[in-house]
Amino acid sequence: MEICYEDKSIDNVQELSLADRFSKFLRKLEHCNEIEQKHTILEMNGMIEEMNEQEFISIFRTKLFDKMDKMIEEKTLSWRNAILLLKHAGYYNVLKRIWIFDFKYSSLNKRFEKIIIYENEKKKGKKNENFLVDLCECFVLLKDDDTSNELESICVPCLLKAASNKEDNEETKKEVEIALLALINYLYNEMDQGLYLNVVKEIIQYHQEHRNLTHVAYLSAWDCLIKSFSNDKSLEEVITKELHFVREAERELEELSKCMDWKRKEEENGKRKETKEEILLISWSRTLKNFIFCCQLRIEDCSRLIYRIVQVFYAGKDNNGEICNRSMYLLQLASDVEDVKVDDLLKGGAIDAVLEEIHGTTIVDEMANKILHFYKSISRRLKGKEKSENDEMKRKAIKMEIFEKLEEEGYEDSFVSFYGVISFLYEKYYRGLSKNISDYFVNV
């Protein structure tokens, strides 16, 4: 058995930057046997979890992929261990929406393309199905654009089959999670979308009955549908009425919020490692953004979802700026959508949350933009008369309630304080902002 060569420079590896540490461990792999390689790669996978976006992109460059390709060619790195490292990197690439652009230019990308086709062409009985799934997952998780129709016709059925596995054990749950995450990274050009959508729909329905998926897997399944829904409006009723997306999103946000350590402090090195719950809440905000923006149906129980978004906004306000900012953007977006009623925003606490933010002394320009946009939309929508007498009476009652909220604490004075920055916000963020300050008031 070949003994791992002990690189003396590894001794002080903890003093190096994350990128340099990762590079040193990669070089170390060339001098290890397969078992020692696996242990080293597990340490490297731990480093990947610590990386921020800039560190991740700086490490996973064409040079690294070419190096791994050469090691596979020279048999100094086994396929098993290469997949262990690449699948982990690809997982965080898609989960954190980092997107590696260098992989497609590497020799390793070409090797993956050839071996996926080669493995798929093997006759039944000789084909290693698990190896083919691993290859497809690594390839899809690392790519950033379309692949050939031939590769798509191989990878998508493999991933769908892996994602449909209902065995109840932790290893299977993780593999299902990775397969569903990989499917998000496809644009589905020439494939049979009917088969694809039916499989994903069944995965969601089975989870709703048996709760067999992880939080990441369940969100990924929804992302697959929402991504298709933006181009196929026939999915709208399936997503909203048959699969009850709004109800499920509200419950997921609640569960993730309860798991969050909102008061977690920075580590000794000044860095604050992002938790899985934080990553998921940010990912849910993206999914909800796409849904709210595209949906044209009346959303039932929307006030409950608005309430949950407001609670996430409050929780992240002093502890996670990105989650706070994304939550406010969802409220801003909802204020524009006619099928999200003003009454839903009122019952859900969105109007109170935004009013409180107006009084904030540390309000930033981008947040000011969202607040003004929100109240411009509310004011506009309350000016239009309803067709039926009952709806018109309801509109007037809601308008009076909001007016009284604005009047009670002198919020109009707060709006007036924005007057000096509206032109700046108009130029920098959103040219739809009105420069007439009275457009943000709700008048009776």
C-alpha positions as CSV (number, residue, x, y, z in Angstrom):
1,M,0.0,0.0,0.0
2,E,1.3,3.4,-1.0
3,I,1.9,5.6,2.1
4,C,0.7,9.2,2.0
5,Y,3.6,11.6,1.6
6,E,3.7,14.0,4.6
7,D,4.1,17.5,3.2
8,K,5.9,19.5,5.8
9,S,4.2,22.6,4.7
10,I,0.9,21.1,5.8
11,D,1.9,21.5,9.4
12,N,1.2,25.2,9.5
13,V,-1.8,24.9,7.2
14,Q,-4.2,26.5,9.7
15,E,-2.3,29.8,9.4
16,L,-3.0,30.0,5.6
17,S,-6.0,31.5,3.9
18,L,-8.8,29.1,3.0
19,A,-7.9,29.1,-0.7
20,D,-4.2,28.3,0.1
21,R,-5.3,25.6,2.6
22,F,-7.6,24.0,0.0
23,S,-4.8,24.1,-2.7
24,K,-2.3,22.4,-0.3
25,F,-4.8,19.6,0.5
26,L,-5.4,19.1,-3.3
27,R,-1.7,18.7,-3.9
28,K,-1.6,16.3,-0.9
29,L,-4.1,14.0,-2.7
30,E,-1.5,13.0,-5.3
31,H,0.6,11.3,-2.7
32,C,-2.1,9.4,-0.8
33,N,-3.7,6.0,-1.3
34,E,-7.5,5.9,-1.9
35,I,-8.4,5.5,1.8
36,E,-6.2,8.4,2.9
37,Q,-7.6,10.5,-0.1
38,K,-11.1,10.0,1.2
39,H,-10.2,11.3,4.7
40,T,-8.4,14.3,3.1
41,I,-11.4,15.1,0.8
42,L,-13.8,15.0,3.8
43,E,-11.6,17.7,5.4
44,M,-11.7,19.6,2.1
45,N,-15.5,19.3,2.0
46,G,-15.6,20.9,5.5
47,M,-13.6,23.8,4.0
48,I,-16.2,24.2,1.2
49,E,-18.9,24.6,3.8
50,E,-17.0,27.5,5.4
51,M,-16.4,29.4,2.1
52,N,-18.1,32.6,1.2
53,E,-19.0,33.3,-2.4
54,Q,-15.7,35.1,-3.2
55,E,-13.6,32.3,-1.7
56,F,-15.6,29.7,-3.5
57,I,-15.3,31.3,-6.9
58,S,-11.6,32.0,-6.4
59,I,-10.9,28.4,-5.7
60,F,-13.1,26.6,-8.2
61,R,-11.4,27.9,-11.4
62,T,-10.5,26.1,-14.7
63,K,-7.0,25.5,-13.3
64,L,-8.4,23.4,-10.4
65,F,-10.7,21.3,-12.7
66,D,-7.9,20.7,-15.2
67,K,-5.7,19.6,-12.3
68,M,-8.3,17.1,-11.2
69,D,-8.8,15.9,-14.7
70,K,-5.0,15.2,-15.0
71,M,-5.1,13.3,-11.7
72,I,-8.0,11.1,-12.9
73,E,-6.2,10.5,-16.1
74,E,-3.0,9.5,-14.3
75,K,-5.0,7.5,-11.8
76,T,-3.6,9.4,-8.8
77,L,-7.2,10.4,-8.0
78,S,-9.9,7.7,-8.1
79,W,-13.3,8.4,-9.6
80,R,-15.0,7.6,-6.3
81,N,-13.0,10.3,-4.5
82,A,-13.3,12.8,-7.3
83,I,-17.1,12.4,-7.2
84,L,-17.0,12.8,-3.4
85,L,-15.3,16.2,-3.7
86,L,-17.1,17.5,-6.8
87,K,-20.6,16.5,-5.7
88,H,-20.1,18.4,-2.4
89,A,-18.8,21.5,-4.3
90,G,-21.6,21.3,-6.8
91,Y,-24.2,20.9,-4.0
92,Y,-23.1,24.2,-2.4
93,N,-22.7,25.8,-5.8
94,V,-26.4,25.4,-6.5
95,L,-27.7,25.7,-2.9
96,K,-26.0,29.1,-2.4
97,R,-26.7,30.2,-6.0
98,I,-23.0,30.9,-6.6
99,W,-22.7,29.6,-10.1
100,I,-19.3,28.4,-11.3
101,F,-18.5,29.7,-14.7
102,D,-15.1,28.0,-15.2
103,F,-16.1,24.4,-15.2
104,K,-17.4,24.4,-18.8
105,Y,-14.0,25.6,-20.1
106,S,-12.1,22.8,-18.3
107,S,-10.9,19.5,-19.7
108,L,-12.8,17.8,-16.8
109,N,-16.1,19.0,-18.3
110,K,-15.2,17.2,-21.5
111,R,-14.2,14.1,-19.6
112,F,-17.6,14.1,-17.8
113,E,-19.5,14.5,-21.1
114,K,-17.7,11.5,-22.7
115,I,-17.9,9.2,-19.7
116,I,-21.6,9.9,-19.1
117,I,-22.4,9.0,-22.8
118,Y,-20.1,5.9,-22.5
119,E,-21.7,4.6,-19.3
120,N,-25.2,5.2,-20.6
121,E,-24.5,3.1,-23.8
122,K,-23.5,0.1,-21.8
123,K,-25.9,-2.8,-22.0
124,K,-28.2,-3.7,-19.2
125,G,-26.5,-5.8,-16.6
126,K,-23.1,-4.1,-17.3
127,K,-24.3,-0.6,-16.6
128,N,-23.4,0.8,-13.2
129,E,-26.6,2.8,-12.5
130,N,-25.3,4.4,-9.2
131,F,-22.1,5.5,-10.9
132,L,-24.0,7.0,-13.8
133,V,-26.3,9.0,-11.3
134,D,-23.2,10.2,-9.5
135,L,-21.7,11.4,-12.8
136,C,-24.9,13.2,-13.8
137,E,-25.3,14.9,-10.5
138,C,-21.7,16.2,-10.4
139,F,-21.9,17.4,-14.0
140,V,-25.3,19.1,-13.7
141,L,-24.5,20.7,-10.3
142,L,-21.3,22.3,-11.7
143,K,-22.5,23.4,-15.1
144,D,-23.9,27.0,-15.6
145,D,-25.6,26.7,-19.0
146,D,-27.4,24.4,-21.3
147,T,-26.0,21.0,-22.3
148,S,-26.5,19.1,-25.5
149,N,-29.8,17.4,-26.1
150,E,-28.0,14.0,-25.9
151,L,-26.6,14.7,-22.5
152,E,-29.9,16.2,-21.3
153,S,-31.8,13.1,-22.4
154,I,-29.4,11.0,-20.3
155,C,-29.1,13.2,-17.2
156,V,-32.7,14.2,-16.6
157,P,-34.2,10.7,-16.5
158,C,-31.3,9.6,-14.2
159,L,-31.9,12.5,-11.8
160,L,-35.7,12.0,-11.8
161,K,-35.3,8.3,-11.0
162,A,-32.9,9.1,-8.1
163,A,-35.2,11.9,-6.8
164,S,-38.2,9.4,-6.8
165,N,-36.5,7.0,-4.4
166,K,-38.9,6.6,-1.4
167,E,-36.6,4.5,0.8
168,D,-36.8,5.8,4.4
169,N,-33.1,6.1,5.4
170,E,-30.7,9.1,5.8
171,E,-28.5,8.1,2.9
172,T,-31.4,7.9,0.5
173,K,-32.8,11.2,1.7
174,K,-29.5,12.9,1.0
175,E,-29.3,11.4,-2.5
176,V,-32.8,12.5,-3.2
177,E,-31.9,16.0,-2.0
178,I,-28.9,16.2,-4.3
179,A,-30.8,14.9,-7.3
180,L,-33.6,17.5,-6.8
181,L,-31.1,20.3,-6.3
182,A,-29.4,19.2,-9.6
183,L,-32.7,19.3,-11.5
184,I,-33.1,23.0,-10.7
185,N,-30.0,23.6,-12.8
186,Y,-31.7,22.5,-16.0
187,L,-33.6,24.6,-18.5
188,Y,-35.4,21.6,-20.1
189,N,-35.1,22.4,-23.8
190,E,-36.2,19.4,-25.8
191,M,-37.2,16.9,-23.1
192,D,-40.6,15.6,-22.4
193,Q,-41.8,18.2,-19.9
194,G,-45.0,16.3,-19.2
195,L,-43.0,13.3,-17.7
196,Y,-40.7,15.6,-15.8
197,L,-43.5,17.7,-14.3
198,N,-45.6,14.7,-13.4
199,V,-42.7,13.1,-11.5
200,V,-41.9,16.3,-9.6
201,K,-45.6,16.7,-8.8
202,E,-45.8,13.2,-7.4
203,I,-42.7,13.8,-5.3
204,I,-44.3,16.9,-3.7
205,Q,-47.6,15.1,-3.1
206,Y,-45.9,12.1,-1.5
207,H,-44.0,14.4,0.8
208,Q,-47.1,16.2,1.8
209,E,-48.6,12.9,2.9
210,H,-45.5,11.2,4.4
211,R,-43.0,14.1,5.2
212,N,-40.1,12.1,3.7
213,L,-38.0,14.9,2.2
214,T,-35.5,17.2,3.8
215,H,-36.1,21.0,3.8
216,V,-33.6,21.4,1.0
217,A,-35.2,18.6,-1.1
218,Y,-38.7,19.9,-0.6
219,L,-37.8,23.5,-1.6
220,S,-35.8,22.1,-4.6
221,A,-38.9,20.2,-5.8
222,W,-41.0,23.4,-5.6
223,D,-38.2,25.3,-7.4
224,C,-38.4,22.8,-10.3
225,L,-42.1,23.5,-10.7
226,I,-42.0,27.3,-10.1
227,K,-39.2,27.5,-12.7
228,S,-41.4,25.7,-15.3
229,F,-44.4,27.7,-14.2
230,S,-42.9,31.0,-15.3
231,N,-43.1,29.7,-18.9
232,D,-46.2,27.5,-18.6
233,K,-49.3,29.2,-17.1
234,S,-51.2,26.0,-17.2
235,L,-49.3,25.0,-14.0
236,E,-50.8,27.9,-12.1
237,E,-53.8,26.0,-10.8
238,V,-51.8,22.9,-10.0
239,I,-49.3,24.9,-7.9
240,T,-51.8,27.0,-6.1
241,K,-55.0,24.9,-5.7
242,E,-53.9,21.3,-6.1
243,L,-50.5,21.4,-4.3
244,H,-51.3,24.4,-2.1
245,F,-48.0,26.2,-2.5
246,V,-48.9,29.2,-0.3
247,R,-49.9,27.0,2.6
248,E,-46.8,24.9,2.3
249,A,-44.5,27.9,1.9
250,E,-46.0,29.5,5.1
251,R,-45.4,26.3,7.0
252,E,-41.8,25.9,5.8
253,L,-41.0,29.5,6.7
254,E,-42.4,29.0,10.2
255,E,-40.4,25.8,10.8
256,L,-37.1,27.3,9.5
257,S,-37.6,30.4,11.6
258,K,-38.0,28.3,14.7
259,C,-34.8,26.4,13.9
260,M,-32.8,29.6,13.5
261,D,-30.4,30.9,16.1
262,W,-31.2,34.6,15.4
263,K,-28.9,35.9,18.0
264,R,-25.9,33.9,17.0
265,K,-22.7,35.9,17.3
266,E,-19.7,36.1,15.0
267,E,-16.9,33.6,15.4
268,E,-13.5,34.5,16.8
269,N,-12.0,35.2,13.4
270,G,-14.7,37.8,12.8
271,K,-16.6,35.7,10.2
272,R,-20.1,34.5,10.7
273,K,-20.7,31.2,9.0
274,E,-24.0,31.0,7.2
275,T,-26.2,28.3,8.6
276,K,-28.3,25.9,6.5
277,E,-31.5,27.6,7.8
278,E,-30.3,31.0,6.7
279,I,-29.4,29.7,3.2
280,L,-32.9,28.1,3.0
281,L,-34.7,31.2,4.1
282,I,-32.9,33.2,1.4
283,S,-33.7,30.5,-1.1
284,W,-37.4,30.6,-0.1
285,S,-37.4,34.3,-0.7
286,R,-36.2,33.8,-4.2
287,T,-38.9,31.1,-4.9
288,L,-41.6,33.3,-3.4
289,K,-40.4,36.3,-5.5
290,N,-40.8,34.2,-8.7
291,F,-44.2,32.9,-7.6
292,I,-45.7,36.3,-6.5
293,F,-44.3,37.9,-9.7
294,C,-45.9,35.3,-12.0
295,C,-49.1,34.3,-10.3
296,Q,-52.3,35.7,-11.7
297,L,-54.8,33.7,-9.6
298,R,-56.4,34.8,-6.3
299,I,-54.2,33.4,-3.6
300,E,-56.3,31.9,-0.8
301,D,-55.1,32.6,2.8
302,C,-52.5,35.0,1.5
303,S,-52.6,37.0,4.8
304,R,-51.0,34.0,6.6
305,L,-48.1,33.9,4.2
306,I,-47.7,37.7,4.5
307,Y,-47.8,37.3,8.3
308,R,-45.0,34.8,8.1
309,I,-42.9,37.0,5.8
310,V,-43.3,39.8,8.3
311,Q,-42.2,37.7,11.2
312,V,-39.1,36.6,9.2
313,F,-38.5,40.3,8.5
314,Y,-38.7,41.2,12.2
315,A,-36.4,38.3,13.2
316,G,-33.8,39.2,10.7
317,K,-33.9,42.9,11.3
318,D,-31.0,43.2,13.8
319,N,-29.2,39.9,12.9
320,N,-29.3,39.2,9.2
321,G,-29.4,42.1,6.8
322,E,-29.9,40.0,3.7
323,I,-32.9,38.1,5.0
324,C,-34.4,41.4,6.3
325,N,-33.9,43.1,3.0
326,R,-35.3,40.2,1.0
327,S,-38.4,40.0,3.2
328,M,-39.1,43.7,2.7
329,Y,-38.7,43.2,-1.1
330,L,-41.3,40.4,-1.0
331,L,-43.7,42.8,0.8
332,Q,-43.0,45.5,-1.8
333,L,-43.6,43.0,-4.6
334,A,-46.9,41.8,-3.0
335,S,-48.1,45.4,-2.8
336,D,-48.0,45.6,-6.6
337,V,-49.8,42.4,-7.3
338,E,-53.6,42.8,-7.7
339,D,-54.4,39.3,-6.5
340,V,-52.7,40.0,-3.2
341,K,-55.4,42.1,-1.7
342,V,-54.6,45.2,0.4
343,D,-56.7,43.5,3.1
344,D,-54.2,40.6,3.1
345,L,-51.3,43.0,3.6
346,L,-53.2,44.7,6.5
347,K,-54.2,41.4,8.2
348,G,-50.7,40.0,7.7
349,G,-49.1,42.9,9.5
350,A,-47.2,44.2,6.4
351,I,-48.5,47.7,6.7
352,D,-47.6,48.0,10.4
353,A,-44.1,46.6,9.7
354,V,-43.5,49.1,7.0
355,L,-44.9,52.0,9.0
356,E,-42.5,51.0,11.9
357,E,-39.6,51.0,9.5
358,I,-40.4,54.6,8.3
359,H,-39.6,55.8,11.8
360,G,-36.2,53.9,11.9
361,T,-33.4,56.3,12.4
362,T,-30.9,54.1,10.6
363,I,-32.9,53.5,7.5
364,V,-30.8,52.9,4.4
365,D,-31.4,54.2,0.9
366,E,-32.4,50.8,-0.5
367,M,-34.9,50.2,2.3
368,A,-36.3,53.7,1.8
369,N,-36.9,52.8,-1.8
370,K,-38.9,49.7,-0.9
371,I,-41.0,51.6,1.7
372,L,-41.9,54.4,-0.8
373,H,-42.6,51.8,-3.5
374,F,-44.9,49.9,-1.1
375,Y,-47.0,52.9,-0.1
376,K,-47.2,54.3,-3.6
377,S,-48.7,50.9,-4.6
378,I,-51.1,50.9,-1.6
379,S,-52.2,54.5,-2.3
380,R,-52.8,53.7,-6.0
381,R,-54.8,50.6,-5.3
382,L,-57.0,52.2,-2.7
383,K,-58.0,55.0,-5.1
384,G,-59.7,52.7,-7.6
385,K,-63.4,52.1,-7.0
386,E,-64.7,48.5,-6.8
387,K,-67.5,47.3,-9.0
388,S,-69.8,45.7,-6.4
389,E,-71.3,47.7,-3.6
390,N,-70.0,45.2,-0.9
391,D,-66.4,45.4,-2.3
392,E,-66.6,49.2,-2.4
393,M,-67.7,49.4,1.2
394,K,-64.9,47.1,2.1
395,R,-62.4,49.2,0.2
396,K,-63.5,52.3,2.0
397,A,-63.3,50.6,5.4
398,I,-59.7,49.4,4.7
399,K,-58.8,52.9,3.4
400,M,-60.1,54.5,6.6
401,E,-58.2,52.0,8.8
402,I,-54.9,52.7,7.0
403,F,-55.5,56.4,7.0
404,E,-56.1,56.3,10.7
405,K,-52.8,54.4,11.2
406,L,-51.0,57.0,9.2
407,E,-52.6,59.8,11.1
408,E,-52.2,58.4,14.5
409,E,-48.4,58.7,14.8
410,G,-47.9,61.5,12.3
411,Y,-46.5,59.2,9.6
412,E,-47.2,61.8,6.9
413,D,-44.3,63.8,8.4
414,S,-42.1,60.8,8.0
415,F,-43.1,60.5,4.3
416,V,-42.3,64.2,3.9
417,S,-38.8,63.6,5.4
418,F,-38.1,61.3,2.3
419,Y,-38.8,64.2,-0.1
420,G,-35.1,65.1,-0.3
421,V,-34.0,61.6,-1.3
422,I,-36.7,60.7,-3.8
423,S,-34.8,62.0,-6.8
424,F,-31.7,60.1,-5.7
425,L,-33.8,56.9,-5.2
426,Y,-35.5,57.4,-8.5
427,E,-32.2,57.5,-10.4
428,K,-30.4,54.7,-8.4
429,Y,-33.1,52.1,-7.7
430,Y,-36.5,52.5,-9.3
431,R,-37.6,55.0,-12.0
432,G,-41.3,54.1,-11.2
433,L,-41.1,56.1,-8.0
434,S,-43.3,59.2,-8.1
435,K,-41.5,62.5,-7.3
436,N,-44.8,63.8,-6.0
437,I,-44.8,63.2,-2.2
438,S,-48.6,63.2,-1.9
439,D,-48.7,60.0,-4.0
440,Y,-47.5,58.1,-1.0
441,F,-50.4,59.3,1.3
442,V,-53.7,57.6,1.8
443,N,-56.4,60.3,1.7
444,V,-60.0,59.7,2.7
